[in-house]
Amino acid sequence: MKSLTMAALVGCVALLPAAASAAESKDKKAKDPNEVVCRKEEVLGSRLQSRKVCMTRAEWADTRRENRSNIERAQVQRPLNGQ
């Protein structure tokens, strides 16, 4: 039984490089930084409204990086309990 399981694992591992190279070619094609991507964002204060926001992939990455930086800064600067 163990030899059968080991053979299945070896077979799966042998297929990984081919699957990874196929996924990489799709990622390279899909990750054009100048491609415009539109997303729906919920409007604050409303449960039903949403708005469509369109930016390039590079702009989305910059926005995500800036938001993460702001959150980390706020977490570091928060006051400790009892002070």
Buried (B, 14 or more C-beta within 10 A) or exposed (E): EEEEEEEEEEEEEEEEEEEEEEEEEEEEEEEEEEEEEEEEEEEEEEEEEEEEEEBBBEBBEEEEEEEEEEEEEEEEEEEEEEE
